[in-house]
Amino acid sequence: MSDIWSFLLQTLTASGAAAVLLAVKAMLRDKLSPRWQFAVWGVLALVLLVPAGLGGRYALVNWPLAVEFLRSLLTEEFSALAHVSAPVPLPRFTGLPRSGAEWAYVVYLAGAALLLGRYAVSYLRLRLALRRGTPAGADRTALIRETAARYGLPSCPAVEVEGLHSAFICGVFRPVLALPAGEETDEKVILHELLHLKHRDAAWGLLICLLRCLHWCNPLLWHCADLAGNDLESLCDQRVLERLEGENRRDYGRILLSMANEKYARAPGTSSMANGGRNIRRRVEAIARFKRYPAGMALASVCAALVLAGPCLIGTRAQGVYTGGGLLPQRLRPYAAMASARTTCCTTYAGAFDTYAKAVLAENPVYLAMCAPLEDQDRLWISARLRRASRLESWDSVRMPRLESFTVDWQSGYRIYNLRPVEDGAYEGLLVLEPDTVAPWVEKELPPWDGTVHSRYLAIQPLRAEKQGDRWVVLPLGDFQVVQGDERDTGNLGLPAWVYEARCGDFTLRMRYQTNSWVEESYVTRFHLFSTKPQPDGEFSSSYYGTDLTAIYNGTPADRASIRSVGVSCAPWPFEDRRPELQRGMGNSSGSSSTGCIWDFRDNFDWELHGDEIPLGGGGGGGSGGTESWVYPPPDRYAADFYLNGEKAGELTLLPVEGGLP
């Protein structure tokens, strides 16, 4: 916990778990044994000792949303996100505090330090009192040894101290049994304290004190700490009663009244942390209704603890994101939307691409905040459009400034072309959308639209997804541009592609390779409308690749007349493999295979129809599988056999062209 917001996240998460445990314990108070009643506090201890939000999961409810909403409302700062890296305070600022939040954290640190110092002084005073005491006499020492031997318990040195009203164990590593000086000590009291010693209850008391210090300003957790100490004493009573019979059990309740120790009640590192007088009555009542629990109740207790540990420890991820509306006042909706977007971060790079694309499709800045770097959050908030929206308009009415040159056809969805890994574990790709209308000044700069079924306008933007901390973010590598695409079954010639080339005589053989990926869209209603709801945890569930092969003639028109047929056969060629076997040339045949092989042989070639660029077919493949294995990387190279006039003119290796990557 490095600031007041991370402390709030940790203590609120623990408070939610504590509320559930208290409710369950109240319902099962008389149903399960004291062993379970104390052991269930281990769930809360783990919640307190595990950083809140570990793995992006929240205990019971989305506590980060509440913390970020409060932070944004009070400070209007969005460049950081509450993150608990450790369950203990970690001061990071230097110099004097500069904001109210930093002053609040200083007050919290001071309170924790003062309480810790108070406990330390209390323990030192107790240790000094024990040092001034005298070793137990022979009779008491013999009683302790006999009691330990009779019940099979460990023993420790004993000290008689003036002013004590009851016995207790002091110390975790070198425990000492403190006894009232000048008074007789009943064997049952010795048994009680030796059971504390055997089960190291002083260590549990020390842990409870430390957690009190960490969450000193949380009254609910203080109440739970008191109950945990009481349950620890009740468990020790249960263990004592299980070893006693008949009249000795009734006598133990009477003796318990003399064990109240207000002077050193809840001293850290001792077994006196719950011996205060207020707890004695409840313990005596428990002794009066003592019963042995059947062996099968142990299994029931373990099952109950595991059921509680699930929602408290494992928790759940945030589902959906708030975009405005509901019962919140108009003024608070933008703050809630930003808090929701910032805490519902993208956990996969595919989810980040999907969220960014749908932010553009839906023209929704809330979705954009989900995949934007934290340092850009302030810029999103203070932009003129967002500020106007927070005062005058609804959040949903905000338009994205990057779409001023076109309006998008959101029902056509999106595609990520040419997805590829780059350095530092990042990914780059080309976002492709279909505009609904294009601004006149943009349309004038484009080639005339010929109206064919394959020709259309496309809006493209290069993107980079990288992981920053626990979240994937998207960084635009350029502005949106509107281009005219030429869509075919094997790809889109209007978009960039990986390019491979090789020369053979007067010809250049060129291969274009494209990939096309997206997160599986969900459709709503019977009209099959595209859903713009982001999937921040999504994977690329559908992906395709396409290839287009072209032979480019570089010779003279006179020599071109002697060429009557052209053919090619090619296949991907990984660097570590031998050259693949290629399809033998045959007249007027073409095809492709699922392995990426392409062949196209043409007789009686018509130069007037094709000009100097001869399309030699293409191929492709892909599918839907729900895993990232469907994102196809480009081949290392291609092996190709080139044919002229029915004869093989060369065995070629098509290599990537420098600068040919999109």
C-alpha positions as CSV (number, residue, x, y, z in Angstrom):
1,M,0.0,0.0,0.0
2,S,1.8,3.1,-1.2
3,D,-1.0,5.8,-1.0
4,I,-4.3,6.4,0.6
5,W,-6.2,4.9,-2.4
6,S,-4.3,1.6,-2.3
7,F,-5.0,1.4,1.5
8,L,-8.7,2.0,0.9
9,L,-8.7,-0.7,-1.7
10,Q,-7.0,-3.2,0.6
11,T,-9.2,-2.4,3.7
12,L,-12.5,-2.2,1.8
13,T,-11.7,-5.6,0.2
14,A,-11.0,-7.0,3.6
15,S,-14.2,-5.4,5.0
16,G,-16.3,-7.1,2.4
17,A,-14.9,-10.5,3.3
18,A,-15.3,-9.7,7.0
19,A,-19.0,-8.9,6.5
20,V,-19.6,-12.2,4.8
21,L,-17.7,-14.2,7.5
22,L,-19.6,-12.4,10.3
23,A,-22.9,-13.3,8.7
24,V,-22.0,-16.9,8.1
25,K,-20.5,-17.3,11.7
26,A,-23.7,-15.8,13.1
27,M,-25.8,-18.4,11.3
28,L,-23.6,-21.3,12.2
29,R,-22.6,-20.3,15.8
30,D,-24.2,-23.3,17.5
31,K,-23.8,-25.6,14.5
32,L,-20.0,-25.9,14.2
33,S,-17.3,-26.4,16.7
34,P,-15.0,-23.7,18.2
35,R,-12.2,-25.1,16.0
36,W,-14.2,-24.0,12.9
37,Q,-15.3,-20.7,14.5
38,F,-11.6,-19.7,14.9
39,A,-10.2,-21.3,11.8
40,V,-12.6,-19.4,9.6
41,W,-10.7,-16.2,10.6
42,G,-7.8,-17.6,8.6
43,V,-9.8,-16.7,5.4
44,L,-9.9,-13.1,6.6
45,A,-6.2,-13.2,7.5
46,L,-5.4,-14.3,4.0
47,V,-7.5,-11.6,2.5
48,L,-5.6,-9.1,4.6
49,L,-2.2,-10.5,3.7
50,V,-2.8,-10.9,0.0
51,P,-2.6,-7.7,-2.1
52,A,-6.2,-6.8,-3.1
53,G,-6.9,-7.2,-6.8
54,L,-4.1,-9.8,-7.3
55,G,-4.5,-11.3,-10.8
56,G,-7.1,-8.7,-11.7
57,R,-9.7,-10.3,-9.5
58,Y,-11.8,-8.6,-6.8
59,A,-13.2,-10.1,-3.6
60,L,-17.0,-10.3,-3.8
61,V,-17.6,-7.0,-5.5
62,N,-15.7,-4.6,-7.7
63,W,-13.9,-2.6,-4.9
64,P,-11.5,-0.8,-7.3
65,L,-14.5,0.8,-9.0
66,A,-15.6,2.4,-5.7
67,V,-12.1,3.6,-4.9
68,E,-11.5,5.0,-8.4
69,F,-14.9,6.7,-8.4
70,L,-14.1,8.4,-5.1
71,R,-10.6,9.4,-6.2
72,S,-11.9,10.9,-9.5
73,L,-14.7,12.7,-7.8
74,L,-12.4,14.3,-5.1
75,T,-9.3,14.9,-7.2
76,E,-10.1,14.7,-10.9
77,E,-6.8,12.9,-11.4
78,F,-6.8,9.9,-13.8
79,S,-3.1,9.3,-14.5
80,A,-2.8,6.6,-11.9
81,L,-4.7,3.6,-10.8
82,A,-5.0,2.3,-7.2
83,H,-2.7,-0.8,-7.1
84,V,-1.8,-2.8,-4.0
85,S,1.7,-4.2,-4.5
86,A,2.0,-5.2,-0.8
87,P,-0.4,-5.5,2.1
88,V,1.8,-3.3,4.3
89,P,2.5,0.5,4.0
90,L,5.2,1.5,1.5
91,P,5.7,5.3,1.6
92,R,7.0,6.5,-1.7
93,F,6.7,10.3,-1.7
94,T,9.7,12.5,-0.6
95,G,9.4,15.9,1.0
96,L,6.3,17.4,2.3
97,P,2.9,16.1,1.2
98,R,1.5,18.1,-1.8
99,S,-2.1,17.1,-1.8
100,G,-4.9,16.2,0.5
101,A,-4.6,12.5,-0.5
102,E,-0.9,12.5,0.5
103,W,-1.7,14.2,3.8
104,A,-4.4,11.6,4.5
105,Y,-1.8,8.9,3.9
106,V,0.6,10.6,6.3
107,V,-2.1,10.5,9.0
108,Y,-2.7,6.9,8.3
109,L,1.0,6.1,8.6
110,A,1.2,8.1,11.8
111,G,-1.7,6.2,13.3
112,A,-0.3,2.8,12.4
113,A,3.1,3.8,13.8
114,L,1.6,5.1,17.0
115,L,-0.5,2.0,17.6
116,L,2.5,-0.3,16.8
117,G,4.6,1.7,19.2
118,R,1.9,1.4,21.9
119,Y,1.9,-2.4,21.5
120,A,5.7,-2.5,21.5
121,V,5.8,-0.5,24.8
122,S,3.2,-2.7,26.3
123,Y,5.2,-5.8,25.4
124,L,8.5,-4.3,26.7
125,R,6.8,-3.4,30.0
126,L,5.6,-6.9,30.3
127,R,9.0,-8.3,29.6
128,L,10.6,-6.1,32.2
129,A,8.0,-7.2,34.7
130,L,8.9,-10.8,33.9
131,R,12.6,-10.1,34.2
132,R,12.0,-8.7,37.7
133,G,10.1,-11.8,38.6
134,T,11.5,-14.9,40.3
135,P,11.7,-18.5,38.9
136,A,8.8,-20.6,40.0
137,G,9.2,-22.6,43.2
138,A,9.8,-26.3,43.3
139,D,6.2,-27.1,44.0
140,R,4.9,-25.1,41.0
141,T,7.6,-26.4,38.7
142,A,6.7,-30.0,39.7
143,L,2.9,-29.2,39.1
144,I,3.7,-27.9,35.6
145,R,5.8,-30.9,34.7
146,E,3.2,-33.3,36.0
147,T,0.4,-31.6,34.1
148,A,2.5,-31.6,30.9
149,A,3.3,-35.3,31.3
150,R,-0.2,-36.3,32.1
151,Y,-1.7,-34.7,29.0
152,G,1.2,-35.1,26.7
153,L,1.9,-31.3,26.3
154,P,5.2,-29.3,26.0
155,S,6.5,-27.3,28.9
156,C,8.5,-24.1,29.3
157,P,10.2,-22.1,32.1
158,A,7.9,-20.5,34.6
159,V,8.3,-17.1,36.4
160,E,6.3,-15.7,39.4
161,V,5.4,-12.0,39.0
162,E,3.9,-9.6,41.5
163,G,0.7,-8.0,40.6
164,L,-0.6,-10.7,38.1
165,H,-4.1,-12.0,38.6
166,S,-3.9,-15.0,36.2
167,A,-1.3,-17.1,34.4
168,F,-0.4,-16.6,30.8
169,I,2.2,-17.5,28.2
170,C,4.5,-14.7,27.1
171,G,6.8,-14.9,24.0
172,V,6.7,-16.6,20.6
173,F,10.3,-17.9,20.2
174,R,11.3,-18.2,23.9
175,P,8.0,-18.6,25.7
176,V,7.7,-18.1,29.4
177,L,4.8,-19.1,31.7
178,A,4.0,-16.1,33.9
179,L,2.4,-17.0,37.2
180,P,0.9,-14.8,40.0
181,A,3.3,-14.5,42.8
182,G,2.2,-15.7,46.3
183,E,-0.9,-17.5,44.9
184,E,-1.7,-21.1,44.2
185,T,-2.4,-22.0,40.6
186,D,-4.9,-24.7,39.8
187,E,-3.9,-27.6,37.5
188,K,-6.7,-26.6,35.1
189,V,-5.2,-23.2,34.7
190,I,-1.8,-24.8,33.9
191,L,-3.5,-27.1,31.5
192,H,-5.1,-24.1,29.7
193,E,-1.8,-22.3,29.3
194,L,0.1,-25.3,28.2
195,L,-2.5,-25.8,25.5
196,H,-1.9,-22.2,24.4
197,L,1.8,-23.1,24.3
198,K,1.3,-26.3,22.3
199,H,-0.7,-24.6,19.6
200,R,1.4,-21.4,19.5
201,D,-1.5,-19.2,20.3
202,A,0.9,-16.3,21.3
203,A,1.9,-16.1,17.6
204,W,-1.7,-15.8,16.5
205,G,-2.2,-13.1,19.0
206,L,0.9,-11.2,17.6
207,L,-0.5,-11.5,14.1
208,I,-3.9,-10.1,15.3
209,C,-2.1,-7.1,16.9
210,L,-0.1,-6.4,13.7
211,L,-3.3,-6.5,11.5
212,R,-4.9,-4.1,14.0
213,C,-2.1,-1.7,13.4
214,L,-2.3,-1.9,9.7
215,H,-6.1,-1.3,9.7
216,W,-6.4,0.9,12.8
217,C,-9.0,3.2,11.2
218,N,-11.3,0.4,10.1
219,P,-13.8,-0.3,13.0
220,L,-15.2,-3.4,11.3
221,L,-11.8,-5.1,11.2
222,W,-11.1,-4.0,14.9
223,H,-14.4,-5.8,15.8
224,C,-13.3,-8.9,13.9
225,A,-9.9,-8.8,15.7
226,D,-11.7,-8.8,19.0
227,L,-13.9,-11.7,18.0
228,A,-10.9,-13.6,16.6
229,G,-9.2,-13.3,20.0
230,N,-12.3,-14.4,21.8
231,D,-12.7,-17.4,19.5
232,L,-9.1,-18.3,20.2
233,E,-9.8,-18.4,23.9
234,S,-13.0,-20.4,23.3
235,L,-11.1,-22.9,21.3
236,C,-8.6,-23.3,24.1
237,D,-11.5,-23.8,26.5
238,Q,-12.9,-26.5,24.2
239,R,-9.5,-28.3,24.2
240,V,-9.4,-28.1,28.0
241,L,-12.9,-29.5,28.4
242,E,-12.2,-32.3,26.0
243,R,-9.5,-33.5,28.5
244,L,-11.6,-33.1,31.6
245,E,-14.4,-35.2,33.0
246,G,-17.5,-34.7,35.2
247,E,-17.0,-32.4,38.2
248,N,-13.7,-31.1,36.8
249,R,-15.5,-29.5,33.8
250,R,-17.9,-27.6,36.1
251,D,-15.1,-26.6,38.3
252,Y,-13.2,-25.2,35.3
253,G,-16.0,-22.6,34.7
254,R,-15.6,-21.4,38.3
255,I,-11.8,-21.1,38.0
256,L,-12.2,-19.2,34.7
257,L,-13.8,-16.3,36.6
258,S,-10.5,-15.8,38.3
259,M,-8.5,-15.7,35.1
260,A,-9.7,-12.2,34.0
261,N,-6.6,-10.1,33.3
262,E,-7.4,-6.5,32.5
263,K,-3.9,-5.3,33.1
264,Y,-2.3,-7.2,30.2
265,A,-5.4,-8.0,28.2
266,R,-4.6,-8.4,24.5
267,A,-0.9,-7.8,25.0
268,P,1.0,-8.8,21.8
269,G,3.0,-12.0,21.9
270,T,1.0,-13.4,24.9
271,S,-1.9,-15.7,25.5
272,S,-3.6,-12.9,27.5
273,M,-4.9,-11.1,24.5
274,A,-8.6,-12.1,25.2
275,N,-8.6,-12.7,28.9
276,G,-10.5,-9.4,29.6
277,G,-13.4,-9.6,32.0
278,R,-16.0,-8.8,29.3
279,N,-15.2,-12.0,27.5
280,I,-15.4,-14.3,30.6
281,R,-19.2,-14.4,30.8
282,R,-19.5,-15.6,27.2
283,R,-16.8,-18.3,27.8
284,V,-18.5,-19.5,31.0
285,E,-21.8,-19.8,29.1
286,A,-20.0,-21.8,26.4
287,I,-18.6,-24.1,29.0
288,A,-22.1,-24.7,30.5
289,R,-23.3,-26.0,27.1
290,F,-20.1,-27.9,26.2
291,K,-20.5,-30.9,23.9
292,R,-18.2,-33.1,22.0
293,Y,-18.6,-32.6,18.2
294,P,-18.7,-35.8,16.1
295,A,-15.7,-36.5,13.9
296,G,-17.7,-35.9,10.8
297,M,-18.1,-32.2,11.7
298,A,-14.4,-31.7,10.9
299,L,-15.1,-32.5,7.3
300,A,-18.1,-30.2,7.3
301,S,-16.0,-27.4,8.8
302,V,-13.4,-27.8,6.1
303,C,-16.0,-27.7,3.4
304,A,-17.6,-24.6,4.8
305,A,-14.2,-22.8,5.0
306,L,-13.5,-23.7,1.4
307,V,-16.8,-22.4,0.3
308,L,-16.2,-19.2,2.0
309,A,-12.6,-18.9,0.7
310,G,-13.8,-19.0,-2.9
311,P,-15.6,-15.7,-3.2
312,C,-13.4,-14.0,-0.5
313,L,-10.0,-15.0,-1.9
314,I,-10.5,-15.9,-5.6
315,G,-13.1,-13.3,-6.2
316,T,-14.5,-12.4,-9.6
317,R,-13.6,-10.2,-12.5
318,A,-15.5,-7.0,-13.4
319,Q,-18.3,-7.8,-15.8
320,G,-19.3,-5.1,-18.3
321,V,-18.5,-1.4,-18.1
322,Y,-20.7,1.5,-17.0
323,T,-21.2,4.0,-19.8
324,G,-23.7,6.4,-18.2
325,G,-27.4,6.5,-17.3
326,G,-29.2,4.7,-14.5
327,L,-30.1,6.2,-11.1
328,L,-26.9,8.3,-10.7
329,P,-27.2,12.0,-10.9
330,Q,-26.2,13.6,-14.2
331,R,-23.1,15.2,-12.7
332,L,-21.7,11.9,-11.3
333,R,-22.2,9.8,-14.4
334,P,-18.9,10.8,-16.2
335,Y,-16.9,10.1,-13.0
336,A,-18.5,6.6,-12.6
337,A,-18.0,5.9,-16.3
338,M,-14.3,6.8,-16.2
339,A,-13.8,4.8,-13.0
340,S,-15.5,1.8,-14.5
341,A,-13.5,2.0,-17.7
342,R,-10.2,2.3,-15.9
343,T,-10.8,-0.6,-13.6
344,T,-12.1,-2.9,-16.4
345,C,-8.7,-3.1,-18.1
346,C,-7.9,-5.3,-21.1
347,T,-6.2,-8.5,-20.1
348,T,-5.2,-9.7,-23.6
349,Y,-3.8,-7.9,-26.6
350,A,-6.7,-9.2,-28.6
351,G,-9.1,-7.8,-26.1
352,A,-7.2,-4.4,-26.3
353,F,-7.5,-4.3,-30.1
354,D,-11.2,-5.3,-29.9
355,T,-11.9,-2.6,-27.2
356,Y,-10.2,0.1,-29.3
357,A,-12.0,-0.9,-32.5
358,K,-15.4,-0.9,-30.7
359,A,-14.6,2.5,-29.1
360,V,-14.3,3.9,-32.6
361,L,-17.3,2.0,-33.9
362,A,-19.5,3.1,-31.0
363,E,-17.8,6.6,-30.8
364,N,-17.6,5.9,-27.1
365,P,-14.8,7.5,-25.0
366,V,-15.5,5.2,-22.1
367,Y,-14.4,2.2,-24.2
368,L,-11.4,4.2,-25.3
369,A,-10.4,4.8,-21.7
370,M,-10.4,1.0,-21.1
371,C,-7.5,0.5,-23.5
372,A,-5.7,3.8,-23.2
373,P,-2.5,4.2,-21.3
374,L,-3.0,5.6,-17.8
375,E,-0.9,8.7,-18.6
376,D,-3.5,9.6,-21.4
377,Q,-6.5,9.4,-19.1
378,D,-6.2,13.0,-18.0
379,R,-6.1,14.1,-21.6
380,L,-9.2,12.1,-22.3
381,W,-11.0,13.8,-19.4
382,I,-10.0,17.4,-20.0
383,S,-10.7,17.4,-23.7
384,A,-13.3,20.0,-24.7
385,R,-15.9,17.5,-25.8
386,L,-15.6,15.4,-22.6
387,R,-15.8,18.5,-20.4
388,R,-18.9,19.7,-22.2
389,A,-20.4,16.3,-21.8
390,S,-19.7,16.3,-18.1
391,R,-21.7,19.5,-17.7
392,L,-24.3,19.7,-20.4
393,E,-24.8,16.5,-22.3
394,S,-25.1,12.8,-21.6
395,W,-22.0,10.8,-21.7
396,D,-23.2,8.7,-24.6
397,S,-23.6,11.7,-26.8
398,V,-19.9,12.5,-26.9
399,R,-18.4,12.0,-30.4
400,M,-14.8,10.8,-31.0
401,P,-12.7,13.7,-32.5
402,R,-10.8,11.3,-34.7
403,L,-13.8,10.6,-36.9
404,E,-14.3,14.1,-38.2
405,S,-13.5,13.1,-41.8
406,F,-16.0,10.2,-42.1
407,T,-18.8,8.4,-40.3
408,V,-18.4,4.7,-39.6
409,D,-20.7,1.9,-40.6
410,W,-20.7,0.2,-37.2
411,Q,-22.8,-2.8,-38.4
412,S,-20.0,-3.9,-40.7
413,G,-17.7,-4.5,-37.7
414,Y,-14.0,-4.3,-37.9
415,R,-10.9,-6.3,-39.0
416,I,-7.3,-6.3,-37.8
417,Y,-5.1,-6.8,-40.9
418,N,-1.5,-8.0,-40.8
419,L,-1.3,-8.7,-37.0
420,R,2.3,-9.5,-36.0
421,P,4.5,-9.6,-32.9
422,V,7.1,-6.9,-32.6
423,E,9.8,-6.1,-30.0
424,D,9.1,-6.1,-26.2
425,G,6.2,-8.5,-26.5
426,A,4.0,-6.0,-28.3
427,Y,1.8,-6.5,-31.3
428,E,1.1,-4.3,-34.3
429,G,-1.7,-4.4,-36.8
430,L,-3.9,-2.4,-39.1
431,L,-7.4,-1.5,-38.0
432,V,-9.8,-1.5,-41.0
433,L,-13.3,-0.1,-40.8
434,E,-16.0,0.6,-43.5
435,P,-17.1,4.3,-43.6
436,D,-20.7,5.0,-44.1
437,T,-20.1,8.5,-45.5
438,V,-16.8,10.2,-46.4
439,A,-16.2,14.0,-46.1
440,P,-16.1,15.7,-49.6
441,W,-12.6,17.0,-49.2
442,V,-11.4,13.5,-48.5
443,E,-13.3,12.0,-51.4
444,K,-11.6,14.4,-53.8
445,E,-8.2,13.1,-52.9
446,L,-9.2,9.5,-53.7
447,P,-9.4,7.7,-57.0
448,P,-12.9,7.7,-58.5
449,W,-15.1,5.0,-57.2
450,D,-15.8,2.7,-60.1
451,G,-18.9,1.2,-58.5
452,T,-17.9,-2.4,-58.8
453,V,-18.7,-4.9,-56.1
454,H,-15.0,-5.2,-55.1
455,S,-14.3,-1.5,-54.9
456,R,-15.2,0.4,-51.7
457,Y,-13.9,3.0,-49.3
458,L,-12.0,1.8,-46.2
459,A,-10.8,3.7,-43.1
460,I,-7.5,2.4,-41.8
461,Q,-5.3,3.2,-38.8
462,P,-2.0,1.4,-37.7
463,L,-2.1,0.3,-34.1
464,R,0.2,-1.1,-31.5
465,A,-0.9,-3.1,-28.5
466,E,1.6,-3.4,-25.6
467,K,1.4,-4.5,-22.0
468,Q,1.8,-1.8,-19.4
469,G,1.8,-3.3,-15.9
470,D,-1.3,-5.5,-15.6
471,R,-3.2,-4.0,-18.5
472,W,-2.9,-4.1,-22.3
473,V,-3.2,-0.7,-24.0
474,V,-3.4,0.4,-27.6
475,L,-1.2,3.1,-29.1
476,P,-2.2,4.6,-32.4
477,L,0.8,4.7,-34.8
478,G,-0.8,7.2,-37.1
479,D,-4.1,9.0,-37.9
480,F,-7.0,7.4,-39.7
481,Q,-6.8,7.5,-43.5
482,V,-9.5,6.7,-46.0
483,V,-8.4,4.5,-48.9
484,Q,-10.1,2.8,-51.8
485,G,-9.9,-1.0,-51.3
486,D,-10.1,-3.8,-53.8
487,E,-11.5,-6.8,-52.0
488,R,-11.0,-10.3,-53.4
489,D,-11.5,-13.8,-52.0
490,T,-7.7,-14.0,-51.3
491,G,-7.3,-10.6,-49.7
492,N,-7.6,-6.9,-50.3
493,L,-5.3,-5.3,-52.8
494,G,-6.1,-1.8,-51.5
495,L,-4.4,-2.6,-48.2
496,P,-0.7,-3.1,-47.3
497,A,0.7,-6.6,-47.3
498,W,3.9,-8.5,-46.7
499,V,5.7,-8.6,-50.1
500,Y,8.1,-11.3,-51.4
501,E,9.9,-11.0,-54.7
502,A,12.4,-12.8,-57.0
503,R,13.7,-12.1,-60.5
504,C,13.8,-14.6,-63.4
505,G,14.9,-13.1,-66.7
506,D,12.6,-10.4,-67.8
507,F,10.1,-11.2,-65.1
508,T,9.7,-10.2,-61.5
509,L,7.6,-12.7,-59.5
510,R,5.8,-10.9,-56.6
511,M,3.8,-12.5,-53.7
512,R,1.5,-10.5,-51.4
513,Y,0.6,-12.0,-48.1
514,Q,-2.1,-10.6,-45.8
515,T,-3.8,-11.8,-42.5
516,N,-7.2,-10.8,-41.3
517,S,-8.2,-11.3,-37.6
518,W,-10.9,-10.4,-35.2
519,V,-12.4,-11.3,-31.9
520,E,-15.6,-13.3,-32.5
521,E,-18.5,-10.8,-32.7
522,S,-21.7,-11.3,-30.7
523,Y,-25.0,-10.5,-32.4
524,V,-28.1,-9.4,-30.7
525,T,-31.8,-9.8,-31.6
526,R,-33.1,-11.7,-34.5
527,F,-32.0,-9.0,-36.9
528,H,-28.3,-10.0,-36.4
529,L,-27.1,-6.6,-35.5
530,F,-23.3,-6.3,-34.7
531,S,-22.7,-5.8,-31.0
532,T,-20.2,-3.0,-30.1
533,K,-19.8,-4.2,-26.5
534,P,-16.0,-4.7,-25.9
535,Q,-14.5,-7.9,-24.9
536,P,-11.4,-6.9,-22.9
537,D,-10.6,-10.5,-22.1
538,G,-11.2,-11.7,-25.6
539,E,-8.9,-13.8,-27.9
540,F,-8.7,-13.7,-31.6
541,S,-11.1,-16.5,-32.4
542,S,-11.2,-16.0,-36.2
543,S,-8.4,-15.3,-38.5
544,Y,-7.6,-15.8,-42.2
545,Y,-4.7,-15.4,-44.5
546,G,-4.7,-14.5,-48.2
547,T,-2.0,-14.5,-50.9
548,D,-1.9,-12.9,-54.4
549,L,0.8,-13.8,-56.9
550,T,1.7,-11.6,-59.8
551,A,4.2,-11.9,-62.7
552,I,5.5,-8.5,-63.8
553,Y,7.1,-8.3,-67.3
554,N,10.1,-6.0,-67.5
555,G,11.3,-6.7,-71.0
556,T,10.7,-5.0,-74.4
557,P,7.4,-5.2,-76.3
558,A,9.2,-7.1,-79.1
559,D,10.4,-9.9,-76.9
560,R,6.9,-10.1,-75.2
561,A,5.3,-11.4,-78.4
562,S,7.3,-14.7,-78.3
563,I,5.8,-15.6,-74.9
564,R,2.7,-17.7,-75.4
565,S,2.3,-19.3,-71.9
566,V,3.2,-18.4,-68.3
567,G,3.0,-20.6,-65.3
568,V,4.2,-20.7,-61.7
569,S,4.1,-23.2,-58.8
570,C,5.1,-22.0,-55.3
571,A,4.8,-23.0,-51.6
572,P,5.9,-21.6,-48.3
573,W,9.5,-22.5,-47.4
574,P,10.6,-22.3,-43.7
575,F,14.3,-21.5,-43.3
576,E,15.1,-24.7,-41.4
577,D,13.3,-27.0,-44.0
578,R,14.4,-28.5,-47.3
579,R,13.0,-27.0,-50.4
580,P,9.4,-28.3,-50.8
581,E,8.3,-30.4,-53.8
582,L,6.1,-28.2,-56.1
583,Q,3.2,-28.9,-58.4
584,R,4.3,-29.8,-61.9
585,G,3.3,-27.4,-64.6
586,M,0.2,-28.3,-66.7
587,G,-1.6,-26.3,-69.3
588,N,-4.5,-24.1,-68.3
589,S,-4.7,-25.3,-64.7
590,S,-4.7,-23.5,-61.4
591,G,-5.4,-24.2,-57.7
592,S,-4.2,-23.9,-54.2
593,S,-3.9,-26.1,-51.1
594,S,-4.5,-25.7,-47.4
595,T,-0.7,-25.8,-46.8
596,G,-0.3,-22.5,-48.8
597,C,0.8,-24.0,-52.1
598,I,-0.4,-22.1,-55.3
599,W,-0.2,-23.1,-59.0
600,D,-1.4,-21.3,-62.1
601,F,-0.5,-22.2,-65.7
602,R,-1.9,-20.3,-68.6
603,D,-1.7,-21.2,-72.4
604,N,-2.4,-18.9,-75.3
605,F,-1.7,-15.8,-73.2
606,D,-3.5,-12.6,-74.2
607,W,-1.1,-9.7,-73.4
608,E,-3.7,-7.1,-74.5
609,L,-6.0,-8.2,-71.8
610,H,-3.6,-8.2,-68.8
611,G,-0.8,-5.8,-69.8
612,D,2.6,-6.2,-68.2
613,E,1.2,-7.4,-64.8
614,I,-0.1,-10.9,-65.0
615,P,-2.2,-12.1,-62.1
616,L,-1.3,-15.7,-61.3
617,G,-4.0,-16.5,-58.8
618,G,-3.9,-16.7,-55.0
619,G,-5.0,-18.7,-52.1
620,G,-5.8,-18.5,-48.4
621,G,-7.2,-20.3,-45.5
622,G,-8.0,-20.0,-41.8
623,G,-11.0,-20.6,-39.6
624,S,-12.4,-20.2,-36.1
625,G,-11.0,-22.0,-33.2
626,G,-11.1,-19.8,-30.1
627,T,-7.4,-19.7,-29.6
628,E,-4.6,-17.4,-30.8
629,S,-3.1,-20.2,-32.9
630,W,-5.4,-19.0,-35.6
631,V,-3.4,-15.8,-36.0
632,Y,-1.2,-16.8,-39.0
633,P,2.4,-15.5,-39.1
634,P,3.9,-14.7,-42.5
635,P,6.1,-17.4,-44.0
636,D,9.9,-17.0,-43.9
637,R,10.1,-17.2,-47.7
638,Y,8.6,-19.0,-50.8
639,A,10.0,-21.6,-53.1
640,A,8.7,-21.1,-56.7
641,D,9.2,-22.8,-60.1
642,F,8.6,-20.4,-63.0
643,Y,7.5,-21.6,-66.5
644,L,7.6,-19.9,-69.9
645,N,6.2,-21.5,-73.0
646,G,5.7,-24.8,-71.1
647,E,9.3,-25.1,-70.0
648,K,10.7,-24.4,-66.5
649,A,12.6,-21.1,-66.7
650,G,14.0,-21.1,-63.2
651,E,13.8,-22.4,-59.6
652,L,13.3,-19.2,-57.5
653,T,13.4,-18.2,-53.9
654,L,11.0,-15.4,-53.1
655,L,12.4,-13.3,-50.2
656,P,10.8,-10.5,-48.2
657,V,11.2,-7.1,-49.7
658,E,12.8,-4.5,-47.5
659,G,10.2,-2.0,-46.5
660,G,7.5,-4.4,-47.8
661,L,6.0,-5.0,-44.3
662,P,2.9,-3.0,-43.6
